[in-house]
Amino acid sequence: MFNRSFTRVLMPAVFASLTTAFVVGCNDSSKSPAGPSAIASLGTGATALDSGPATTLGTVGRTQTVVDMRDACDPETFNAVLGAGACVRNGGVTFENFLELLSRHHSVGAWNFTPRQAHIGVGDVLTALNKGGETHTFTEVEEFGGGIVADLNQRMGLTTVAPECNPLTLTFIPAGGSSSETEDEEGVEKYQCCIHPWMRTELHISAH
């Protein structure tokens, strides 16, 4: 299992206020609906890492596999809708186009986990590194499903929310942040972002 040590930062009252803002935005025809990335400003305590292929760590036989979390948010339009700090990268896809692409394709390709599949050994370290401009989660789920934002689930055509996407217990990783843990058992594990649930990867763990 992948047990994160990253600090949980979303409190019930905060989530409630964000949900209210999202609903109000959706009901206001004069502007685009507010989206899930408003939680970007909540992340703290990030650890920056370099991504790339598996690298050898200090312990003999132990390697690190990095899954990059990527997006292409446009700060001007995302922050105008979601609030200052929701997107902290340069340039990219406008908020309006983001919603349009999601409705049309049920995913937005620039928002992804890379690689989509990874192989790792028992005892090795898995690191999720947020190289995008928004906050994401790297949540282990039994089966892929919807996330914490109903509007995005609807645009994806998802009717079932992954039970693990509980806003009260999720770990949120801000832009530039990371979360790491040592894998301790063989098997196949699935991870998704509970904000942007089309962001997914499958981890295959085997003995050395």
GIVENJO-V66360 format. One record per pair of residues at least 6 apart in sequence whose C-alpha atoms are under 8 Angstrom apart, sorted by sequence separation. I is the first residue (numbers start at 1). GAP is how many residues later the second one is. D is the distance in Angstrom with one decimal. If there is no record, write none. Layout:
i: <I;I>
gap: <GAP;GAP>
d: <D;D>
//
This chain:
i: <25;26;27;56;57;79;101;102;120;130;147;153;164;173;192;193;25;26;56;57;79;101;146;192;193;25;26;55;56;78;79;192;24;25;54;55;78;191;192;23;54;55;98;128;190;191;22;23;54;75;190;191;22;53;54;75;146;190;191;21;22;52;53;74;75;145;146;148;189;190;22;52;73;75;81;146;147;188;189;51;74;75;145;146;147;188;189;51;73;74;75;78;145;146;188;189;51;72;74;75;77;78;145;148;187;188;73;74;76;77;144;147;148;186;187;72;73;74;77;143;146;148;186;187;18;72;73;74;142;185;186;18;72;73;74;141;185;186;73;141;183;141;140;139;139;10;165;139;10;139;9;137;138;9;137;138;9;137;138;136;137;7;135;136;7;72;135;136;71;72;135;136;70;71;134;135;70;71;134;69;70;133;41;69;70;89;130;132;133;38;41;69;70;89;130;131;132;152;153;37;38;40;41;68;69;88;130;131;35;40;67;68;87;88;130;131;144;147;148;149;34;35;39;40;67;68;86;87;129;130;142;143;144;147;148;33;34;38;67;86;129;130;141;142;144;146;147;32;37;86;106;107;129;140;141;147;37;102;106;128;129;140;141;147;105;106;127;128;140;141;146;103;127;128;139;140;145;65;102;103;127;138;139;144;102;126;127;138;139;65;125;126;137;138;139;125;126;137;138;144;125;126;136;137;124;125;136;137;65;67;69;73;123;124;136;64;65;66;67;68;69;70;71;72;73;122;123;136;62;63;64;65;66;67;68;69;70;71;72;73;122;123;62;63;64;65;66;67;68;69;70;71;121;122;62;64;66;68;69;70;71;122;32;122;121;69;51;49;48;118;120;122;116;117;118;119;120;121;122;111;116;117;118;119;120;121;122;112;113;115;116;117;118;119;120;121;122;88;112;113;114;117;119;121;111;112;113;108;107;43;106;40;41;40;39;40;37;37;37;36;36;35;35;35;2;46;46;48;43;44;46;47;48;49;43;44;46;47;48;43;46;47;42;45;46;47;41;40;40;2;15;12;12;10;11;10;37;36;10;36;8;10;8;9;10;8;9;7;8;6;7;6;4;6;6;6;5;4;5;4;5;4;3;2;2;2;1;1;1;1>
gap: <6;6;6;6;6;6;6;6;6;6;6;6;6;6;6;6;7;7;7;7;7;7;7;7;7;8;8;8;8;8;8;8;9;9;9;9;9;9;9;10;10;10;10;10;10;10;11;11;11;11;11;11;12;12;12;12;12;12;12;13;13;13;13;13;13;13;13;13;13;13;14;14;14;14;14;14;14;14;14;15;15;15;15;15;15;15;15;16;16;16;16;16;16;16;16;16;17;17;17;17;17;17;17;17;17;17;18;18;18;18;18;18;18;18;18;19;19;19;19;19;19;19;19;19;20;20;20;20;20;20;20;21;21;21;21;21;21;21;22;22;22;23;24;25;26;29;29;31;32;32;33;33;33;34;34;34;35;35;35;36;36;37;37;37;38;38;38;38;39;39;39;39;40;40;40;40;41;41;41;42;42;42;43;43;43;43;43;43;43;44;44;44;44;44;44;44;44;44;44;45;45;45;45;45;45;45;45;45;46;46;46;46;46;46;46;46;46;46;46;46;47;47;47;47;47;47;47;47;47;47;47;47;47;47;47;48;48;48;48;48;48;48;48;48;48;48;48;49;49;49;49;49;49;49;49;49;50;50;50;50;50;50;50;50;51;51;51;51;51;51;51;52;52;52;52;52;52;53;53;53;53;53;53;53;54;54;54;54;54;55;55;55;55;55;55;56;56;56;56;56;57;57;57;57;58;58;58;58;59;59;59;59;59;59;59;60;60;60;60;60;60;60;60;60;60;60;60;60;61;61;61;61;61;61;61;61;61;61;61;61;61;61;62;62;62;62;62;62;62;62;62;62;62;62;63;63;63;63;63;63;63;63;64;64;65;67;78;80;81;83;83;83;84;84;84;84;84;84;84;85;85;85;85;85;85;85;85;86;86;86;86;86;86;86;86;86;86;87;87;87;87;87;87;87;88;88;88;90;91;92;92;94;94;95;96;96;97;98;99;112;113;114;116;117;124;127;128;128;129;129;129;129;129;129;130;130;130;130;130;131;131;131;132;132;132;132;133;134;135;138;152;155;156;157;157;158;158;159;160;160;161;161;162;162;162;163;163;164;164;165;165;166;167;167;172;173;174;175;175;176;176;177;178;179;180;181;182;183;184;188>
d: <7.0;6.9;7.6;6.1;5.4;6.4;7.0;5.6;7.9;7.3;6.6;7.1;8.0;7.5;7.2;5.5;6.7;4.2;4.3;6.7;5.5;6.0;5.4;5.5;6.7;4.3;6.8;5.3;6.3;6.7;6.2;4.3;7.7;5.2;6.0;5.2;6.3;5.6;6.5;7.6;5.1;6.9;6.9;6.8;7.4;5.4;6.4;7.7;4.5;7.5;6.1;6.3;4.8;6.5;6.8;4.9;5.7;4.6;7.8;6.9;6.2;7.9;6.9;6.9;6.1;6.8;7.0;7.7;5.8;6.2;7.7;6.4;6.2;6.4;7.9;5.7;5.6;6.9;5.0;5.8;7.2;6.6;5.8;3.9;6.5;5.6;6.6;7.6;7.1;6.7;6.6;6.9;5.0;5.5;4.7;7.9;6.8;7.8;4.8;7.8;5.7;5.3;4.5;6.3;6.1;6.1;7.1;4.4;8.0;5.6;6.3;5.8;7.3;7.8;5.2;7.5;5.2;5.1;7.9;6.8;8.0;6.7;4.8;6.7;7.3;4.8;5.2;5.1;7.9;7.1;4.9;7.8;5.7;6.6;7.0;6.8;7.7;6.5;7.3;7.7;7.7;5.9;7.3;7.3;7.4;8.0;5.5;7.6;7.0;7.8;6.3;7.4;7.7;6.3;6.2;7.8;7.6;5.0;7.8;5.9;5.7;7.9;6.6;5.4;7.6;5.7;5.6;6.5;5.2;6.6;4.2;7.9;6.8;4.1;6.4;5.7;5.4;6.6;5.5;7.7;5.3;5.2;7.9;6.1;6.3;6.9;6.8;5.7;8.0;5.0;5.5;4.7;7.6;4.6;6.8;6.2;7.4;7.3;7.7;6.9;6.4;6.6;5.9;5.6;6.6;4.7;5.3;5.8;7.9;4.8;6.4;5.1;4.9;6.8;5.2;8.0;7.3;7.5;6.0;6.4;5.6;6.5;6.8;7.1;5.5;7.3;7.8;5.0;7.1;5.5;7.6;7.0;7.7;4.3;5.8;7.5;5.6;5.1;6.1;6.0;6.1;6.0;7.6;6.7;7.0;7.2;5.5;7.1;5.8;7.6;6.1;6.6;4.4;6.9;5.6;6.8;7.7;7.8;4.1;5.4;6.8;5.6;5.8;5.5;7.7;6.9;6.8;5.3;4.3;7.2;5.8;4.7;5.6;6.4;5.1;6.6;6.8;7.9;6.1;6.6;4.2;6.0;5.4;7.8;6.6;5.6;6.7;5.7;6.1;7.0;6.7;5.7;7.2;5.3;6.8;5.5;6.2;4.6;7.6;7.9;4.3;6.9;5.9;5.8;5.5;6.1;7.4;6.9;7.7;7.6;7.0;7.9;5.7;5.8;6.4;6.0;6.2;6.0;6.2;6.1;5.9;6.5;7.7;6.7;6.4;7.9;5.3;7.5;6.4;5.1;4.6;5.0;4.8;4.9;5.0;4.6;5.3;4.7;7.1;7.2;5.4;5.6;5.0;6.2;5.8;6.2;5.8;6.2;6.0;5.6;4.4;6.5;7.5;5.3;7.3;7.0;6.8;6.2;6.3;7.8;7.2;5.7;6.9;6.3;7.8;7.5;7.3;6.9;7.7;7.6;7.3;6.2;6.4;5.4;6.4;5.9;6.2;5.3;5.9;7.8;4.3;4.8;5.0;4.7;5.0;4.9;5.3;7.4;5.5;6.9;6.3;5.9;6.1;6.0;6.5;5.4;6.7;7.3;4.6;5.8;7.5;7.6;7.7;5.6;6.4;6.9;6.2;7.9;5.8;7.1;7.9;5.5;7.7;4.3;6.5;7.8;6.1;6.2;8.0;7.9;6.1;7.6;8.0;7.9;7.9;7.3;6.9;5.6;6.3;7.9;7.9;6.9;5.8;7.3;6.0;6.9;6.2;5.0;6.5;4.7;3.8;5.4;7.6;7.3;6.0;7.8;7.5;5.8;7.5;7.3;7.3;7.8;6.2;7.2;6.6;6.8;7.3;6.0;7.6;7.9;7.1;7.9;6.5;7.0;7.5;4.7;6.7;6.6;6.5;6.6;7.9;7.9;7.8;7.7;7.8;5.8;6.9;6.2;7.3;6.4;7.6;6.2;6.1;6.0;7.0;6.1;6.1;6.4;6.7;7.8>
//
